[in-house]
Amino acid sequence: MDKTTHSYIPTLVDQMQTGAIGRRDFLRKATLLGLSAAAAYGLSGLPAPATAAEPAALPKGGNLRIGMRCMEIKDP
C-alpha cells in the first residue's frame, strides 16, 4: 500500500481473507474509505464480476403496433 490509501485498508483485507467480514461488507467499507469498486475487488482477491452476456439477435421483419388514445376535439 502507498501513502495515498487509507491506513485501515490493510486491516480490512486481513479481515476479508480470514472470513471475519463478508464480501459485501468489505466492498462497502473499502469504497467508503475511498477505494473504487474495481480496486477493492483487486485487493480482495476475488474474481472480477461477470459481464453481461451478448443479447440474442432478433429476427428481422414483423409488424410494429402502437396503441394511441385520441381525445375528442371539443373546441376548434
MITOR-209052 format. One record per residue: residue in one letter; x, y, z of N, C-alpha, C, O in turn. Coordinates in Angstrom, 2 decimals, decimal comma. Each point is the difference from the previous one (the first is absolute). Layout:
<atom r="A" n_u="X" n_v="Y" n_w="Z" ca_u="X" ca_v="Y" ca_w="Z" c_u="X" c_v="Y" c_w="Z" o_u="X" o_v="Y" o_w="Z"/>
...
END
This chain:
<atom r="M" n_u="0,84" n_v="-1,18" n_w="0,00" ca_u="-0,84" ca_v="1,18" ca_w="0,00" c_u="0,89" c_v="1,25" c_w="0,00" o_u="1,07" o_v="0,02" o_w="0,60"/>
<atom r="D" n_u="-1,54" n_v="0,99" n_w="-1,28" ca_u="0,76" ca_v="1,24" ca_w="0,02" c_u="-0,61" c_v="0,98" c_w="0,99" o_u="-0,95" o_v="-0,33" o_w="0,70"/>
<atom r="K" n_u="1,50" n_v="1,52" n_w="-0,64" ca_u="-0,44" ca_v="0,96" ca_w="1,01" c_u="-1,34" c_v="0,65" c_w="-0,33" o_u="-0,59" o_v="0,67" o_w="0,85"/>
<atom r="T" n_u="0,09" n_v="-0,87" n_w="-2,07" ca_u="-1,27" ca_v="0,62" ca_w="-0,36" c_u="-1,21" c_v="-0,84" c_w="0,39" o_u="-1,12" o_v="0,50" o_w="-0,01"/>
<atom r="T" n_u="1,33" n_v="-1,77" n_w="0,36" ca_u="-1,13" ca_v="-0,82" ca_w="0,43" c_u="-0,22" c_v="0,15" c_w="1,51" o_u="0,92" o_v="0,33" o_w="0,74"/>
<atom r="H" n_u="-2,12" n_v="-0,57" n_w="-0,33" ca_u="-0,35" ca_v="0,13" ca_w="1,41" c_u="0,73" c_v="-1,07" c_w="0,81" o_u="0,22" o_v="-1,11" o_w="-0,49"/>
<atom r="S" n_u="0,16" n_v="1,44" n_w="1,71" ca_u="0,78" ca_v="-0,93" ca_w="0,83" c_u="-0,81" c_v="-1,22" c_w="0,46" o_u="0,58" o_v="-0,99" o_w="0,44"/>
<atom r="Y" n_u="-1,90" n_v="1,05" n_w="-0,53" ca_u="-0,85" ca_v="-1,11" ca_w="0,44" c_u="-0,21" c_v="-1,05" c_w="-1,10" o_u="-0,50" o_v="-1,08" o_w="0,28"/>
<atom r="I" n_u="0,88" n_v="1,39" n_w="-1,51" ca_u="-0,20" ca_v="-0,92" ca_w="-1,12" c_u="0,71" c_v="-1,34" c_w="0,22" o_u="-0,63" o_v="-1,04" o_w="-0,23"/>
<atom r="P" n_u="1,90" n_v="1,00" n_w="0,66" ca_u="0,63" ca_v="-1,31" ca_w="0,23" c_u="-0,72" c_v="-0,84" c_w="1,06" o_u="-0,05" o_v="-1,23" o_w="-0,11"/>
<atom r="T" n_u="-0,50" n_v="1,88" n_w="1,12" ca_u="-0,77" ca_v="-0,72" ca_w="1,02" c_u="-1,25" c_v="-0,61" c_w="-0,61" o_u="-0,36" o_v="-1,14" o_w="0,31"/>
<atom r="L" n_u="-0,30" n_v="1,89" n_w="-1,19" ca_u="-1,18" ca_v="-0,53" ca_w="-0,68" c_u="0,35" c_v="-1,20" c_w="-0,87" o_u="-0,74" o_v="-0,98" o_w="-0,03"/>
<atom r="V" n_u="1,86" n_v="1,06" n_w="-0,66" ca_u="0,43" ca_v="-1,12" ca_w="-0,85" c_u="0,25" c_v="-1,24" c_w="0,86" o_u="-0,41" o_v="-1,10" o_w="-0,36"/>
<atom r="D" n_u="1,07" n_v="1,29" n_w="1,51" ca_u="0,24" ca_v="-1,13" ca_w="0,90" c_u="-1,31" c_v="-0,60" c_w="0,51" o_u="-0,15" o_v="-1,22" o_w="0,06"/>
<atom r="Q" n_u="-0,80" n_v="2,08" n_w="0,32" ca_u="-1,29" ca_v="-0,48" ca_w="0,48" c_u="-0,74" c_v="-0,76" c_w="-1,09" o_u="-0,67" o_v="-1,00" o_w="0,28"/>
<atom r="M" n_u="0,77" n_v="1,47" n_w="-1,51" ca_u="-0,65" ca_v="-0,68" ca_w="-1,12" c_u="0,62" c_v="-1,38" c_w="-0,23" o_u="-0,71" o_v="-0,98" o_w="-0,21"/>
<atom r="Q" n_u="2,02" n_v="0,91" n_w="0,26" ca_u="0,69" ca_v="-1,27" ca_w="-0,26" c_u="-0,20" c_v="-1,01" c_w="1,11" o_u="0,01" o_v="-1,21" o_w="-0,25"/>
<atom r="T" n_u="-0,18" n_v="1,67" n_w="1,49" ca_u="-0,23" ca_v="-0,93" ca_w="1,11" c_u="-1,47" c_v="-0,38" c_w="0,15" o_u="-0,34" o_v="-0,91" o_w="0,75"/>
<atom r="G" n_u="-0,54" n_v="1,62" n_w="-1,45" ca_u="-1,42" ca_v="-0,32" ca_w="0,06" c_u="-0,74" c_v="0,75" c_w="1,09" o_u="-1,16" o_v="-0,30" o_w="0,29"/>
<atom r="A" n_u="1,81" n_v="1,29" n_w="0,33" ca_u="-0,66" ca_v="0,78" ca_w="1,06" c_u="-1,11" c_v="0,88" c_w="-0,57" o_u="-1,00" o_v="0,25" o_w="0,68"/>
<atom r="I" n_u="1,17" n_v="0,22" n_w="-1,91" ca_u="-1,04" ca_v="0,78" ca_w="-0,66" c_u="-0,26" c_v="-0,62" c_w="-1,36" o_u="0,87" o_v="-0,67" o_w="-0,57"/>
<atom r="G" n_u="-2,04" n_v="0,89" n_w="0,06" ca_u="-0,39" ca_v="-0,56" ca_w="-1,29" c_u="0,41" c_v="0,91" c_w="-1,15" o_u="0,53" o_v="1,09" o_w="0,20"/>
<atom r="R" n_u="-0,80" n_v="-1,57" n_w="-1,40" ca_u="0,35" ca_v="0,74" ca_w="-1,21" c_u="-0,73" c_v="1,34" c_w="-0,07" o_u="0,60" o_v="1,03" o_w="-0,33"/>
<atom r="R" n_u="-1,88" n_v="-1,04" n_w="0,64" ca_u="-0,78" ca_v="1,25" ca_w="-0,07" c_u="0,50" c_v="1,03" c_w="1,00" o_u="0,14" o_v="1,18" o_w="-0,34"/>
<atom r="D" n_u="0,12" n_v="-1,62" n_w="1,57" ca_u="0,50" ca_v="0,94" ca_w="1,00" c_u="1,37" c_v="0,55" c_w="-0,40" o_u="0,27" o_v="1,18" o_w="0,18"/>
<atom r="F" n_u="0,58" n_v="-2,06" n_w="-0,72" ca_u="1,31" ca_v="0,46" ca_w="-0,43" c_u="-0,11" c_v="1,06" c_w="-1,08" o_u="0,63" o_v="1,05" o_w="0,09"/>
<atom r="L" n_u="-1,44" n_v="-1,32" n_w="-1,11" ca_u="-0,15" ca_v="0,96" ca_w="-1,09" c_u="-0,61" c_v="1,30" c_w="0,48" o_u="0,41" o_v="1,08" o_w="-0,41"/>
<atom r="R" n_u="-1,40" n_v="-1,18" n_w="1,29" ca_u="-0,64" ca_v="1,20" ca_w="0,53" c_u="0,99" c_v="0,86" c_w="0,77" o_u="0,09" o_v="1,21" o_w="-0,23"/>
<atom r="K" n_u="0,64" n_v="-1,83" n_w="1,15" ca_u="0,94" ca_v="0,76" ca_w="0,83" c_u="1,17" c_v="0,53" c_w="-0,81" o_u="0,46" o_v="1,12" o_w="0,24"/>
<atom r="A" n_u="0,03" n_v="-1,90" n_w="-1,19" ca_u="1,12" ca_v="0,45" ca_w="-0,82" c_u="-0,39" c_v="1,18" c_w="-0,87" o_u="0,79" o_v="0,93" o_w="-0,18"/>
<atom r="T" n_u="-2,00" n_v="-0,95" n_w="-0,38" ca_u="-0,42" ca_v="1,13" ca_w="-0,82" c_u="-0,29" c_v="1,23" c_w="0,86" o_u="0,21" o_v="1,13" o_w="-0,44"/>
<atom r="L" n_u="-0,68" n_v="-1,33" n_w="1,66" ca_u="-0,20" ca_v="1,13" ca_w="0,90" c_u="1,33" c_v="0,66" c_w="0,38" o_u="0,05" o_v="1,19" o_w="0,30"/>
<atom r="L" n_u="1,02" n_v="-1,98" n_w="-0,31" ca_u="1,32" ca_v="0,53" ca_w="0,33" c_u="0,72" c_v="0,58" c_w="-1,22" o_u="1,15" o_v="0,43" o_w="0,11"/>
<atom r="G" n_u="-1,81" n_v="-0,42" n_w="-1,26" ca_u="0,57" ca_v="0,68" ca_w="-1,16" c_u="0,48" c_v="-0,88" c_w="-1,13" o_u="0,46" o_v="0,52" o_w="-1,02"/>
<atom r="L" n_u="-0,55" n_v="-1,83" n_w="1,14" ca_u="0,40" ca_v="-0,88" ca_w="-1,10" c_u="-1,13" c_v="-0,11" c_w="-1,00" o_u="-1,18" o_v="0,08" o_w="0,35"/>
<atom r="S" n_u="1,54" n_v="-0,26" n_w="-1,61" ca_u="-1,03" ca_v="-0,29" ca_w="-0,99" c_u="-0,40" c_v="-1,47" c_w="0,15" o_u="0,72" o_v="-0,79" o_w="0,62"/>
<atom r="A" n_u="-1,86" n_v="0,44" n_w="-1,18" ca_u="-0,45" ca_v="-1,39" ca_w="0,10" c_u="0,97" c_v="-0,93" c_w="-0,71" o_u="0,23" o_v="-1,12" o_w="0,46"/>
<atom r="A" n_u="0,34" n_v="1,56" n_w="-1,58" ca_u="0,96" ca_v="-0,83" ca_w="-0,73" c_u="1,26" c_v="-0,24" c_w="0,83" o_u="0,52" o_v="-1,12" o_w="0,03"/>
<atom r="A" n_u="-0,03" n_v="2,16" n_w="0,64" ca_u="1,19" ca_v="-0,16" ca_w="0,84" c_u="-0,30" c_v="-0,89" c_w="1,20" o_u="0,85" o_v="-0,80" o_w="0,40"/>
<atom r="A" n_u="-2,03" n_v="0,93" n_w="0,17" ca_u="-0,37" ca_v="-0,83" ca_w="1,15" c_u="-0,08" c_v="-1,47" c_w="-0,41" o_u="0,46" o_v="-0,87" o_w="0,74"/>
<atom r="Y" n_u="-1,03" n_v="0,59" n_w="-1,91" ca_u="-0,03" ca_v="-1,38" ca_w="-0,49" c_u="1,41" c_v="-0,52" c_w="-0,21" o_u="0,29" o_v="-1,16" o_w="0,31"/>
<atom r="G" n_u="0,59" n_v="2,00" n_w="-0,83" ca_u="1,38" ca_v="-0,42" ca_w="-0,22" c_u="0,71" c_v="-0,32" c_w="1,29" o_u="0,76" o_v="-0,97" o_w="0,06"/>
<atom r="L" n_u="-0,98" n_v="1,76" n_w="0,98" ca_u="0,65" ca_v="-0,24" ca_w="1,29" c_u="-0,57" c_v="-1,22" c_w="0,71" o_u="0,70" o_v="-0,68" o_w="0,74"/>
<atom r="S" n_u="-1,97" n_v="0,41" n_w="-0,97" ca_u="-0,64" ca_v="-1,10" ca_w="0,72" c_u="0,42" c_v="-1,37" c_w="-0,50" o_u="-0,15" o_v="-1,00" o_w="0,70"/>
<atom r="G" n_u="0,68" n_v="0,94" n_w="-1,90" ca_u="0,38" ca_v="-1,28" ca_w="-0,57" c_u="-1,17" c_v="-0,75" c_w="-0,60" o_u="0,15" o_v="-1,16" o_w="-0,41"/>
<atom r="L" n_u="-1,30" n_v="1,79" n_w="0,34" ca_u="-1,17" ca_v="-0,62" ca_w="-0,61" c_u="0,08" c_v="0,13" c_w="-1,52" o_u="0,60" o_v="0,94" o_w="-0,50"/>
<atom r="P" n_u="-1,20" n_v="-1,87" n_w="-0,22" ca_u="-0,03" ca_v="0,16" ca_w="-1,46" c_u="-0,88" c_v="1,19" c_w="-0,36" o_u="-0,92" o_v="0,36" o_w="0,74"/>
<atom r="A" n_u="1,20" n_v="0,24" n_w="-1,86" ca_u="-0,78" ca_v="1,16" ca_w="-0,46" c_u="-1,44" c_v="-0,43" c_w="-0,26" o_u="-0,25" o_v="-1,14" o_w="-0,38"/>
<atom r="P" n_u="-0,71" n_v="2,04" n_w="0,59" ca_u="-1,40" ca_v="-0,34" ca_w="-0,25" c_u="-0,21" c_v="-0,36" c_w="-1,47" o_u="0,67" o_v="0,52" o_w="-0,89"/>
<atom r="A" n_u="-1,59" n_v="-1,42" n_w="0,65" ca_u="-0,28" ca_v="-0,44" ca_w="-1,37" c_u="-0,64" c_v="1,14" c_w="-0,79" o_u="-0,76" o_v="0,80" o_w="0,55"/>
<atom r="T" n_u="1,07" n_v="-0,75" n_w="-1,81" ca_u="-0,60" ca_v="1,01" ca_w="-0,87" c_u="-1,28" c_v="-0,56" c_w="-0,60" o_u="-0,20" o_v="-1,22" o_w="-0,04"/>
<atom r="A" n_u="-0,64" n_v="2,09" n_w="-0,42" ca_u="-1,27" ca_v="-0,41" ca_w="-0,59" c_u="0,24" c_v="-0,73" c_w="-1,31" o_u="0,91" o_v="0,34" o_w="-0,76"/>
<atom r="A" n_u="-1,72" n_v="-1,33" n_w="0,49" ca_u="0,11" ca_v="-0,76" ca_w="-1,24" c_u="-0,53" c_v="0,82" c_w="-1,16" o_u="-0,82" o_v="0,90" o_w="0,18"/>
<atom r="E" n_u="1,30" n_v="-1,22" n_w="-1,37" ca_u="-0,49" ca_v="0,67" ca_w="-1,20" c_u="-1,46" c_v="-0,36" c_w="-0,23" o_u="-0,36" o_v="-1,17" o_w="0,10"/>
<atom r="P" n_u="-0,49" n_v="2,14" n_w="-0,41" ca_u="-1,40" ca_v="-0,33" ca_w="-0,25" c_u="-0,14" c_v="-0,79" c_w="-1,31" o_u="0,79" o_v="0,18" o_w="-0,93"/>
<atom r="A" n_u="-1,77" n_v="-1,04" n_w="0,89" ca_u="-0,25" ca_v="-0,80" ca_w="-1,21" c_u="-0,50" c_v="0,91" c_w="-1,11" o_u="-0,69" o_v="0,98" o_w="0,25"/>
<atom r="A" n_u="1,04" n_v="-1,32" n_w="-1,48" ca_u="-0,43" ca_v="0,79" ca_w="-1,15" c_u="-1,51" c_v="-0,17" c_w="-0,20" o_u="-0,52" o_v="-1,11" o_w="0,05"/>
<atom r="L" n_u="-0,15" n_v="2,22" n_w="-0,27" ca_u="-1,44" ca_v="-0,03" ca_w="-0,24" c_u="-0,26" c_v="-0,27" c_w="-1,47" o_u="0,76" o_v="0,44" o_w="-0,85"/>
<atom r="P" n_u="-1,84" n_v="-1,17" n_w="0,54" ca_u="-0,31" ca_v="-0,24" ca_w="-1,41" c_u="-0,43" c_v="1,30" c_w="-0,67" o_u="-0,63" o_v="0,86" o_w="0,62"/>
<atom r="K" n_u="0,97" n_v="-0,72" n_w="-1,91" ca_u="-0,36" ca_v="1,21" ca_w="-0,74" c_u="-1,42" c_v="-0,12" c_w="-0,53" o_u="-0,50" o_v="-1,10" o_w="-0,23"/>
<atom r="G" n_u="-0,13" n_v="2,24" n_w="0,04" ca_u="-1,35" ca_v="0,03" ca_w="-0,53" c_u="-1,03" c_v="0,01" c_w="1,11" o_u="0,34" o_v="0,08" o_w="1,18"/>
<atom r="G" n_u="-1,61" n_v="-0,16" n_w="-1,56" ca_u="-1,07" ca_v="0,00" ca_w="0,98" c_u="-0,78" c_v="1,30" c_w="-0,02" o_u="0,28" o_v="0,89" o_w="-0,81"/>
<atom r="N" n_u="-1,24" n_v="-0,77" n_w="1,70" ca_u="-0,84" ca_v="1,19" ca_w="0,08" c_u="0,21" c_v="0,68" c_w="1,34" o_u="0,12" o_v="-0,65" o_w="1,04"/>
<atom r="L" n_u="-0,09" n_v="1,97" n_w="-1,08" ca_u="0,08" ca_v="0,79" ca_w="1,21" c_u="-1,37" c_v="0,61" c_w="0,22" o_u="-0,50" o_v="0,75" o_w="-0,84"/>
<atom r="R" n_u="-0,12" n_v="-1,06" n_w="1,95" ca_u="-1,32" ca_v="0,53" ca_w="0,31" c_u="0,12" c_v="0,99" c_w="1,14" o_u="0,59" o_v="-0,28" o_w="1,04"/>
<atom r="I" n_u="-1,17" n_v="1,45" n_w="-1,26" ca_u="0,02" ca_v="1,05" ca_w="1,01" c_u="-1,44" c_v="0,37" c_w="0,31" o_u="-0,76" o_v="0,34" o_w="-0,90"/>
<atom r="G" n_u="0,39" n_v="-0,39" n_w="2,16" ca_u="-1,33" ca_v="0,40" ca_w="0,41" c_u="0,02" c_v="1,43" c_w="0,52" o_u="0,88" o_v="0,38" o_w="0,78"/>
<atom r="M" n_u="-1,85" n_v="0,43" n_w="-1,24" ca_u="-0,03" ca_v="1,39" ca_w="0,41" c_u="-1,44" c_v="0,41" c_w="0,26" o_u="-0,91" o_v="-0,36" o_w="-0,75"/>
<atom r="R" n_u="0,72" n_v="1,09" n_w="1,77" ca_u="-1,34" ca_v="0,48" ca_w="0,34" c_u="-0,19" c_v="1,38" c_w="-0,62" o_u="0,80" o_v="0,90" o_w="0,26"/>
<atom r="C" n_u="-1,84" n_v="-0,73" n_w="-1,06" ca_u="-0,28" ca_v="1,29" ca_w="-0,64" c_u="-1,15" c_v="0,67" c_w="0,76" o_u="-1,10" o_v="-0,54" o_w="0,09"/>
<atom r="M" n_u="1,39" n_v="1,71" n_w="0,44" ca_u="-1,01" ca_v="0,74" ca_w="0,75" c_u="-0,92" c_v="0,75" c_w="-0,97" o_u="0,42" o_v="0,43" o_w="-1,08"/>
<atom r="E" n_u="-1,66" n_v="-0,28" n_w="1,48" ca_u="-0,98" ca_v="0,71" ca_w="-0,82" c_u="0,30" c_v="1,49" c_w="0,03" o_u="0,29" o_v="0,58" o_w="1,06"/>
<atom r="I" n_u="-0,36" n_v="0,04" n_w="-2,23" ca_u="0,23" ca_v="1,44" ca_w="-0,08" c_u="-1,33" c_v="0,70" c_w="0,24" o_u="-0,94" o_v="-0,17" o_w="-0,78"/>
<atom r="K" n_u="0,84" n_v="0,94" n_w="1,85" ca_u="-1,25" ca_v="0,66" ca_w="0,34" c_u="-0,04" c_v="1,44" c_w="-0,48" o_u="-1,09" o_v="0,55" o_w="-0,21"/>
<atom r="D" n_u="2,23" n_v="0,07" n_w="0,02" ca_u="0,04" ca_v="1,40" ca_w="-0,42" c_u="1,04" c_v="0,15" c_w="-1,10" o_u="1,19" o_v="-0,22" o_w="0,23"/>
<atom r="P" n_u="-1,63" n_v="0,60" n_w="-1,45" ca_u="0,97" ca_v="0,10" ca_w="-1,10" c_u="0,94" c_v="1,14" c_w="0,12" o_u="0,86" o_v="0,18" o_w="-0,87"/>
END
